[in-house]
């Protein structure tokens, strides 16, 4: 049986480390890259090498920034009385796309998961508490995934932030959906989170 060349196998192994990329997809990507001209491969390699040099977490909010100033911490452009807690720097861009939130953000860097060894010490809560005190935050919004880990982390944060106004993103019926196609868990949350109108 003839195997792929070692260099190609090595590339496929690296591509499989990307989320959502399995063996077949990694093979397709690798063979596609073989067809690229050398200058495009060099450009891709340059972008990959430069990403860690150019993009780094903000020392205050831990969102991604390029350069010296973080656009998510600018008190002239943001409502400094609101603080939205997110688990990943990627989440900030999803929320920003809605154009419905203008407050500050704080990335905790993950969710509690005892099975994966992520305990409360991984959440860097001392930095969060210092920031809340320094900024005189009036409301903390917990915007974490609606998963077992997300729910556990949200409950833990709620306990740690006693004395503050703490809210959590609403969960429930997606826009444009019908009851026929909504699962029981989503419908239960929609009923529990109902409000008057």
C-alpha positions as CSV (number, residue, x, y, z in Angstrom):
1,X,0.0,0.0,0.0
2,X,1.4,3.4,-1.0
3,X,1.2,6.1,1.6
4,X,1.2,9.9,1.3
5,X,4.7,11.5,1.4
6,X,5.8,12.3,5.0
7,X,5.6,16.1,4.4
8,X,2.0,15.8,3.2
9,X,1.1,13.6,6.2
10,X,2.6,16.2,8.5
11,X,0.5,19.0,6.9
12,X,-2.6,16.9,7.2
13,X,-1.9,16.2,10.9
14,X,-1.6,20.0,11.5
15,X,-4.7,20.8,9.6
16,X,-6.7,18.3,11.6
17,X,-5.9,20.3,14.8
18,X,-8.3,23.0,13.5
19,X,-11.8,22.8,15.0
20,X,-14.3,21.0,12.8
21,X,-11.6,19.7,10.4
22,X,-11.5,15.9,10.2
23,X,-9.2,13.6,8.2
24,X,-11.0,13.9,4.8
25,X,-11.3,17.7,5.1
26,X,-7.7,18.0,6.1
27,X,-6.6,15.9,3.1
28,X,-8.7,18.1,0.8
29,X,-7.1,21.2,2.2
30,X,-3.6,19.8,2.0
31,X,-4.0,18.8,-1.7
32,X,-5.6,22.2,-2.5
33,X,-2.5,23.9,-0.9
34,X,-0.3,21.8,-3.2
35,X,-1.9,23.5,-6.1
36,X,-1.3,27.0,-4.8
37,X,1.6,29.0,-6.3
38,X,4.6,29.4,-4.1
39,X,4.0,33.1,-3.5
40,X,0.5,32.4,-2.1
41,X,1.9,29.7,0.2
42,X,4.5,32.2,1.4
43,X,1.7,34.8,2.0
44,X,-0.3,32.3,4.0
45,X,2.8,31.3,6.1
46,X,3.5,35.0,6.7
47,X,0.0,35.7,7.9
48,X,0.1,32.7,10.3
49,X,3.5,33.8,11.7
50,X,2.4,37.4,12.1
51,X,-0.9,36.7,13.9
52,X,0.7,36.2,17.3
53,X,3.0,39.2,16.8
54,X,0.2,41.6,15.7
55,X,-2.8,40.4,17.7
56,X,-2.7,40.1,21.5
57,X,-5.2,40.2,24.4
58,X,-6.0,43.5,26.0
59,X,-4.4,43.6,29.5
60,X,-7.7,44.9,31.0
61,X,-10.6,43.2,29.2
62,X,-8.7,40.3,27.5
63,X,-10.5,41.0,24.2
64,X,-8.2,40.8,21.1
65,X,-6.5,44.0,20.1
66,X,-4.0,45.1,17.5
67,X,-1.7,48.0,18.4
68,X,-1.6,49.8,21.7
69,X,-5.3,50.9,22.2
70,X,-8.2,48.6,22.9
71,X,-11.4,49.8,21.2
72,X,-13.5,47.7,23.6
73,X,-12.1,49.6,26.7
74,X,-12.5,53.2,25.4
75,X,-14.6,55.0,28.0
76,X,-15.4,57.8,25.4
77,X,-17.1,55.2,23.1
78,X,-18.4,52.7,25.6
79,X,-20.9,52.8,28.4
80,X,-18.6,52.2,31.4
81,X,-21.4,51.3,33.8
82,X,-22.2,48.0,32.0
83,X,-19.8,45.0,31.9
84,X,-20.6,41.9,29.8
85,X,-18.8,38.7,30.8
86,X,-17.9,36.4,27.9
87,X,-15.9,33.2,27.8
88,X,-13.8,33.8,24.7
89,X,-12.5,36.8,22.8
90,X,-14.4,35.6,19.7
91,X,-17.7,36.1,21.5
92,X,-17.2,39.9,21.5
93,X,-17.5,40.1,17.8
94,X,-20.7,38.1,17.8
95,X,-22.2,40.5,20.3
96,X,-20.9,43.6,18.5
97,X,-22.5,42.5,15.2
98,X,-25.9,43.0,16.9
99,X,-25.1,46.7,17.5
100,X,-27.4,46.5,20.5
101,X,-24.7,46.6,23.3
102,X,-22.3,49.5,23.9
103,X,-20.9,48.6,27.3
104,X,-17.5,47.1,28.3
105,X,-16.5,43.4,28.1
106,X,-14.5,41.0,30.2
107,X,-13.2,37.7,28.9
108,X,-12.9,35.0,31.6
109,X,-11.0,32.6,29.2
110,X,-13.3,29.6,29.4
111,X,-16.0,27.8,31.3
112,X,-15.9,25.7,34.4
113,X,-15.5,22.0,33.5
114,X,-14.2,19.7,36.3
115,X,-13.9,16.9,33.7
116,X,-11.5,18.9,31.6
117,X,-9.6,20.3,34.7
118,X,-11.0,23.9,34.4
119,X,-11.7,25.1,38.0
120,X,-12.6,28.5,39.3
121,X,-8.9,29.5,39.4
122,X,-8.9,29.4,35.6
123,X,-11.5,32.2,35.5
124,X,-9.1,35.0,36.8
125,X,-11.8,36.4,39.0
126,X,-9.4,38.6,40.9
127,X,-8.9,40.7,37.8
128,X,-12.7,40.8,37.3
129,X,-13.3,42.1,40.8
130,X,-10.6,44.7,40.6
131,X,-12.1,46.0,37.3
132,X,-15.6,46.1,38.7
133,X,-14.4,48.2,41.6
134,X,-12.2,50.5,39.5
135,X,-14.9,51.2,36.9
136,X,-17.9,51.5,39.3
137,X,-19.9,49.0,37.3
138,X,-23.6,49.2,37.8
139,X,-24.7,46.0,36.0
140,X,-22.9,42.8,35.0
141,X,-24.3,40.9,32.1
142,X,-23.3,37.2,31.9
143,X,-23.2,36.2,28.2
144,X,-22.1,32.5,28.3
145,X,-23.1,29.5,26.3
146,X,-26.3,27.7,27.2
147,X,-24.6,24.5,28.0
148,X,-24.0,22.6,31.3
149,X,-20.6,24.2,31.6
150,X,-22.0,27.7,30.7
151,X,-24.9,27.3,33.2
152,X,-22.5,26.1,36.0
153,X,-20.1,29.0,35.3
154,X,-23.0,31.5,35.3
155,X,-24.3,30.3,38.6
156,X,-20.7,30.4,40.1
157,X,-20.3,34.0,38.8
158,X,-23.6,35.0,40.2
159,X,-22.5,33.9,43.6
160,X,-19.2,35.6,43.3
161,X,-20.8,38.9,42.3
162,X,-23.3,39.2,45.1
163,X,-24.3,42.8,45.8
164,X,-24.2,43.7,42.1
165,X,-27.0,43.8,39.6
166,X,-26.3,40.6,37.6
167,X,-28.3,39.6,34.6
168,X,-28.0,36.9,32.0
169,X,-28.8,36.8,28.3
170,X,-32.4,35.6,27.7
171,X,-32.8,32.2,26.1
172,X,-35.8,30.8,24.3
173,X,-37.7,30.8,21.0
174,X,-35.6,31.9,18.0
175,X,-37.1,34.5,15.8
176,X,-39.2,33.1,13.0
177,X,-39.6,29.7,14.6
178,X,-42.8,27.7,15.1
179,X,-43.6,25.6,18.1
180,X,-43.5,22.4,16.0
181,X,-39.7,22.8,15.4
182,X,-38.6,24.0,18.9
183,X,-37.0,21.4,21.2
184,X,-38.3,20.9,24.7
185,X,-35.4,22.5,26.5
186,X,-35.6,25.7,24.4
187,X,-39.4,25.8,25.0
188,X,-39.0,25.3,28.7
189,X,-36.5,28.2,28.9
190,X,-38.8,30.4,26.8
191,X,-41.6,29.7,29.2
192,X,-39.5,30.4,32.3
193,X,-38.0,33.6,30.8
194,X,-41.3,35.0,29.6
195,X,-42.1,38.7,30.3
196,X,-45.2,40.8,30.0
197,X,-46.0,42.9,27.0
